[in-house]
Amino acid sequence: MSHPTVLSILFPGQGSQEPGMGRDAAEADSDVMNLWKKAEAISGADLRGIYWDGEEAEMANTRYLQPALTVVNLGLWMRLAGKVAPACTSGHSLGEFSALAAAGALSPNEVLETVSLRGRLMAEADPQGTGAMAAVLKLQLADVETVVRESEQAVGEMIRVANYNTPGQFVLSGTRAAIADASERVKALKGRALPLAVSGAFHSPLMAEAAKELAKHLASVQWNKPKFPVFCNVHGKAVTDAASLRDIMPQQMTSSVQWIDTIRNQHAAGVRSWMEVGPKGVLGKMLGQILAPVADPSEWTGTSVGNLAAAEACLTAQA
């Protein structure tokens, strides 16, 4: 597939994992295999054993998932880098760190160290299990915001919209009591509320202490000017300098993922082709809903590169 129009590279985050992910690319390329080994050394976990041969329940553990999924994303990107020419990049939540590596703002090693720390911090941020998250489907934003406001008032505990994924898909984050109350209100409005298998209330103020620790780490690593803009989750806008990226990335842990704005702002900047690099194609499936109000389907394209075969097919089409 050729890309005559302006291209953005997208990297998925947690929720896009699948058994066996990344194995094909690693077994075909020693550099990718070495990336897995580095991630295992940094995280102290048998990531290949977990994701290539383990149980699916274990694969959802954020402590392991963050470095493993990042390796999968970067391993696929290694096959494409230098052969496709993105104008910008973005990643959804955890995927934003893959975007930083693709743009050269951080080295792959520094990204692996960072996401391993991030995974540990997020896993340990809520030892009492007071936080929870739920996906909300089939409701418009105004109704979701009303639910959040009413639940916070009724329960007296924190709840936020954590992810603005599409105009009909949102994620709530907050205390268990507030999420339970909100879920009932969503159902009363004929929406769907799906509990997420997570260990805390990610992208909410309950991650404040973890964000402080991550900020200390990010202040100590070597940042570089990105080779192309990174559209950041916190505000959905392009960031083009290293200092701003360094300062904004810790905020991501306590702020909402503004994915709708991210994609629409890329479109407004001229992007007409999106390539998702990572398993499952989760982000690609969101594009149509996000772009529908601002672009005719004939004006843009989306490509999913979720495994080695897809990467090779993409390169063959580029030739």
C-alpha positions as CSV (number, residue, x, y, z in Angstrom):
1,M,0.0,0.0,0.0
2,S,1.5,3.3,-1.0
3,H,1.1,6.4,1.2
4,P,1.1,9.5,-1.0
5,T,-0.5,11.5,1.8
6,V,0.8,12.7,5.1
7,L,1.4,9.7,7.4
8,S,1.0,9.3,11.2
9,I,2.3,6.3,13.1
10,L,0.2,5.1,16.0
11,F,1.2,2.8,18.8
12,P,-1.4,0.9,21.0
13,G,-1.3,0.6,24.8
14,Q,-2.7,-1.9,27.3
15,G,-5.6,-3.9,26.1
16,S,-4.0,-4.7,22.8
17,Q,-2.0,-7.7,24.1
18,E,-2.5,-11.2,22.8
19,P,-0.9,-14.6,23.3
20,G,2.3,-15.1,21.3
21,M,2.6,-11.4,20.4
22,G,5.9,-10.4,19.0
23,R,7.3,-13.9,18.7
24,D,7.4,-14.0,14.9
25,A,9.4,-10.8,14.7
26,A,11.8,-11.9,17.4
27,E,12.5,-15.2,15.9
28,A,13.2,-13.6,12.5
29,D,15.4,-10.8,13.7
30,S,18.2,-11.1,16.4
31,D,18.0,-7.4,17.1
32,V,14.3,-7.8,18.0
33,M,15.1,-10.8,20.1
34,N,17.8,-8.8,21.9
35,L,15.2,-6.2,22.7
36,W,13.1,-8.9,24.5
37,K,16.2,-9.9,26.4
38,K,16.9,-6.3,27.4
39,A,13.4,-5.9,28.6
40,E,13.6,-9.1,30.7
41,A,16.9,-8.0,32.2
42,I,15.4,-4.6,33.1
43,S,12.1,-5.9,34.4
44,G,13.4,-9.0,36.1
45,A,10.6,-11.0,34.5
46,D,10.4,-13.9,32.0
47,L,8.4,-11.9,29.5
48,R,8.8,-14.4,26.7
49,G,7.6,-17.2,28.9
50,I,4.6,-15.1,30.0
51,Y,3.5,-13.8,26.6
52,W,4.5,-16.6,24.3
53,D,3.6,-19.6,26.5
54,G,1.8,-18.3,29.6
55,E,-1.8,-17.9,30.7
56,E,-3.9,-15.0,29.4
57,A,-4.8,-13.8,33.0
58,E,-1.1,-13.3,33.8
59,M,-0.7,-11.3,30.6
60,A,-2.9,-8.5,31.9
61,N,-0.6,-7.8,34.8
62,T,0.6,-4.2,34.2
63,R,4.0,-4.9,35.7
64,Y,4.7,-7.4,32.9
65,L,2.5,-6.0,30.2
66,Q,4.1,-2.5,30.0
67,P,7.6,-3.7,29.0
68,A,6.4,-6.6,26.9
69,L,3.9,-4.6,24.8
70,T,6.5,-1.9,24.3
71,V,9.0,-4.5,23.0
72,V,6.3,-5.8,20.5
73,N,5.6,-2.3,19.3
74,L,9.2,-1.4,18.9
75,G,10.1,-4.7,17.3
76,L,7.6,-4.1,14.6
77,W,8.7,-0.5,14.2
78,M,12.3,-1.7,13.7
79,R,11.2,-3.5,10.6
80,L,9.6,-0.3,9.2
81,A,11.9,2.5,10.4
82,G,13.7,4.1,7.5
83,K,11.4,2.6,5.0
84,V,8.3,4.6,5.8
85,A,8.3,8.4,6.3
86,P,5.9,9.5,9.1
87,A,5.2,13.2,9.5
88,C,4.2,12.6,13.2
89,T,3.4,10.0,15.7
90,S,1.3,9.2,18.7
91,G,0.6,6.4,21.1
92,H,-2.4,5.5,23.3
93,S,-1.4,5.7,27.0
94,L,1.4,3.2,27.3
95,G,1.9,3.4,23.6
96,E,3.0,7.0,23.9
97,F,6.4,5.7,25.1
98,S,6.8,3.7,21.9
99,A,6.1,6.8,20.0
100,L,8.8,8.6,21.9
101,A,11.3,5.9,20.8
102,A,10.1,6.0,17.2
103,A,10.6,9.8,17.1
104,G,14.1,9.4,18.7
105,A,13.1,11.5,21.7
106,L,14.3,8.6,24.0
107,S,16.4,5.6,23.1
108,P,14.8,2.2,23.1
109,N,16.8,1.3,26.3
110,E,15.6,4.4,28.1
111,V,12.0,3.7,27.0
112,L,12.3,0.1,28.3
113,E,13.6,1.3,31.6
114,T,10.9,3.9,31.8
115,V,7.9,1.6,31.1
116,S,9.3,-1.1,33.4
117,L,9.3,1.5,36.2
118,R,5.9,2.8,35.1
119,G,4.5,-0.7,35.2
120,R,5.8,-1.3,38.7
121,L,4.7,2.1,40.0
122,M,1.2,1.6,38.6
123,A,1.0,-1.9,40.0
124,E,2.0,-0.7,43.5
125,A,0.0,2.6,43.4
126,D,-3.1,1.1,44.9
127,P,-2.2,-1.8,47.3
128,Q,-5.6,-1.7,49.0
129,G,-7.4,-2.1,45.7
130,T,-9.5,1.0,46.1
131,G,-9.4,2.0,42.5
132,A,-11.2,0.6,39.5
133,M,-12.0,1.4,35.8
134,A,-14.9,0.7,33.4
135,A,-15.4,1.2,29.7
136,V,-18.6,3.0,28.7
137,L,-20.2,2.3,25.4
138,K,-23.3,3.6,23.5
139,L,-23.5,6.9,25.4
140,Q,-22.6,10.4,24.1
141,L,-20.1,12.5,26.0
142,A,-22.7,14.8,27.6
143,D,-24.4,11.8,29.2
144,V,-21.1,10.4,30.3
145,E,-20.1,13.7,31.9
146,T,-23.5,13.9,33.7
147,V,-23.0,10.3,35.0
148,V,-19.5,11.2,36.4
149,R,-20.8,14.4,38.0
150,E,-23.8,12.7,39.6
151,S,-21.8,9.7,40.8
152,E,-19.1,11.9,42.4
153,Q,-21.8,13.9,44.2
154,A,-23.7,10.8,45.3
155,V,-20.8,8.7,46.6
156,G,-18.5,11.6,47.6
157,E,-15.5,9.9,46.1
158,M,-13.3,10.5,43.0
159,I,-14.3,9.5,39.5
160,R,-13.0,10.9,36.2
161,V,-13.3,10.2,32.4
162,A,-9.9,8.6,31.9
163,N,-10.0,7.9,28.1
164,Y,-11.8,9.8,25.4
165,N,-11.4,7.1,22.8
166,T,-14.2,7.7,20.3
167,P,-17.4,9.7,20.4
168,G,-19.2,6.6,21.6
169,Q,-16.4,4.9,23.7
170,F,-15.1,6.3,27.0
171,V,-13.3,4.9,30.0
172,L,-14.0,5.9,33.6
173,S,-11.5,5.8,36.4
174,G,-12.1,6.2,40.1
175,T,-12.8,4.5,43.4
176,R,-14.6,1.2,43.3
177,A,-17.6,2.7,44.9
178,A,-17.8,5.6,42.5
179,I,-17.3,3.3,39.5
180,A,-20.0,0.9,40.7
181,D,-22.4,3.8,41.1
182,A,-21.6,5.2,37.7
183,S,-22.0,1.8,36.0
184,E,-25.6,1.6,37.3
185,R,-26.3,5.1,36.0
186,V,-24.8,4.1,32.6
187,K,-27.1,1.1,32.4
188,A,-30.1,3.2,33.4
189,L,-29.4,5.4,30.3
190,K,-29.3,2.3,28.1
191,G,-25.5,2.4,27.8
192,R,-23.0,-0.4,28.5
193,A,-20.5,-0.3,31.4
194,L,-17.8,-3.0,31.2
195,P,-15.4,-3.4,34.2
196,L,-11.7,-3.5,33.2
197,A,-9.2,-6.0,34.6
198,V,-6.8,-3.4,36.0
199,S,-5.0,-3.0,39.3
200,G,-5.9,0.6,39.9
201,A,-7.5,3.8,38.8
202,F,-5.1,4.7,35.9
203,H,-5.2,8.2,34.4
204,S,-6.7,9.7,37.5
205,P,-5.5,11.7,40.6
206,L,-5.1,8.3,42.4
207,M,-1.9,7.9,40.4
208,A,-0.4,11.1,41.8
209,E,2.4,9.5,43.9
210,A,3.4,7.2,41.1
211,A,3.5,10.2,38.7
212,K,5.9,12.0,41.0
213,E,8.3,9.0,41.0
214,L,8.1,8.7,37.2
215,A,8.9,12.4,36.9
216,K,12.1,11.9,38.9
217,H,13.2,9.2,36.6
218,L,12.3,11.1,33.4
219,A,14.3,14.1,34.7
220,S,17.4,11.9,34.8
221,V,17.3,10.4,31.3
222,Q,18.7,11.7,28.1
223,W,16.1,13.5,26.0
224,N,16.5,14.4,22.3
225,K,14.6,16.7,20.0
226,P,12.1,14.4,18.3
227,K,12.6,13.8,14.6
228,F,8.9,14.5,14.0
229,P,6.2,15.8,16.2
230,V,4.6,13.7,19.0
231,F,0.9,14.4,19.5
232,C,0.5,13.9,23.3
233,N,-2.3,12.3,25.2
234,V,-2.6,15.0,27.8
235,H,-3.9,17.6,25.3
236,G,-3.9,16.0,21.9
237,K,-1.5,18.5,20.5
238,A,1.8,18.3,18.7
239,V,5.0,18.6,20.8
240,T,8.2,19.3,19.0
241,D,10.9,19.8,21.7
242,A,12.5,17.5,24.2
243,A,12.0,19.7,27.3
244,S,8.2,19.8,26.8
245,L,8.0,16.1,26.3
246,R,10.0,15.5,29.5
247,D,7.7,17.7,31.5
248,I,4.4,16.4,30.0
249,M,4.9,12.7,30.2
250,P,4.5,12.3,34.0
251,Q,1.2,14.3,33.7
252,Q,-0.1,11.5,31.5
253,M,-0.5,9.2,34.5
254,T,-3.0,11.5,36.2
255,S,-4.6,13.0,33.2
256,S,-7.2,11.8,30.7
257,V,-6.2,10.3,27.3
258,Q,-7.5,12.8,24.8
259,W,-7.5,10.4,21.9
260,I,-10.3,11.9,19.9
261,D,-8.5,15.3,19.9
262,T,-5.2,13.6,19.1
263,I,-6.6,12.1,15.9
264,R,-8.6,15.1,14.9
265,N,-5.7,17.4,15.5
266,Q,-3.5,15.3,13.3
267,H,-6.2,15.4,10.6
268,A,-6.3,19.2,10.9
269,A,-2.5,19.3,10.5
270,G,-2.8,17.4,7.2
271,V,-2.5,13.8,8.1
272,R,-4.6,11.6,5.8
273,S,-3.0,8.2,6.4
274,W,-2.6,6.4,9.8
275,M,-0.5,3.3,10.3
276,E,-1.0,1.4,13.6
277,V,2.1,-0.5,14.7
278,G,1.3,-3.0,17.3
279,P,-0.9,-6.1,18.0
280,K,-4.7,-6.4,17.5
281,G,-5.5,-3.2,15.5
282,V,-7.4,-1.6,18.3
283,L,-6.6,2.0,17.4
284,G,-7.3,1.5,13.7
285,K,-10.9,0.4,14.5
286,M,-11.5,3.7,16.3
287,L,-10.5,5.9,13.4
288,G,-13.8,5.8,11.5
289,Q,-15.8,7.0,14.5
290,I,-13.3,9.7,15.4
291,L,-13.0,11.1,11.9
292,A,-16.6,10.8,10.8
293,P,-17.6,14.3,11.8
294,V,-14.5,15.9,10.1
295,A,-13.6,13.7,7.1
296,D,-15.2,11.7,4.4
297,P,-14.0,8.1,4.4
298,S,-12.6,8.5,0.9
299,E,-10.2,11.1,2.2
300,W,-8.1,9.0,4.5
301,T,-6.6,5.5,4.9
302,G,-5.8,3.3,7.9
303,T,-3.3,0.4,8.0
304,S,-2.7,-2.1,10.8
305,V,0.8,-3.6,11.2
306,G,0.2,-6.1,14.0
307,N,2.7,-8.8,13.2
308,L,5.7,-9.7,11.1
309,A,3.7,-10.8,8.0
310,A,1.8,-7.5,8.0
311,A,5.1,-5.5,8.3
312,E,6.6,-7.4,5.4
313,A,3.4,-6.9,3.3
314,C,3.5,-3.2,4.0
315,L,7.1,-3.0,2.9
316,T,6.5,-5.0,-0.2
317,A,3.6,-2.6,-1.1
318,Q,5.9,0.3,-0.5
319,A,8.5,-1.0,-2.9
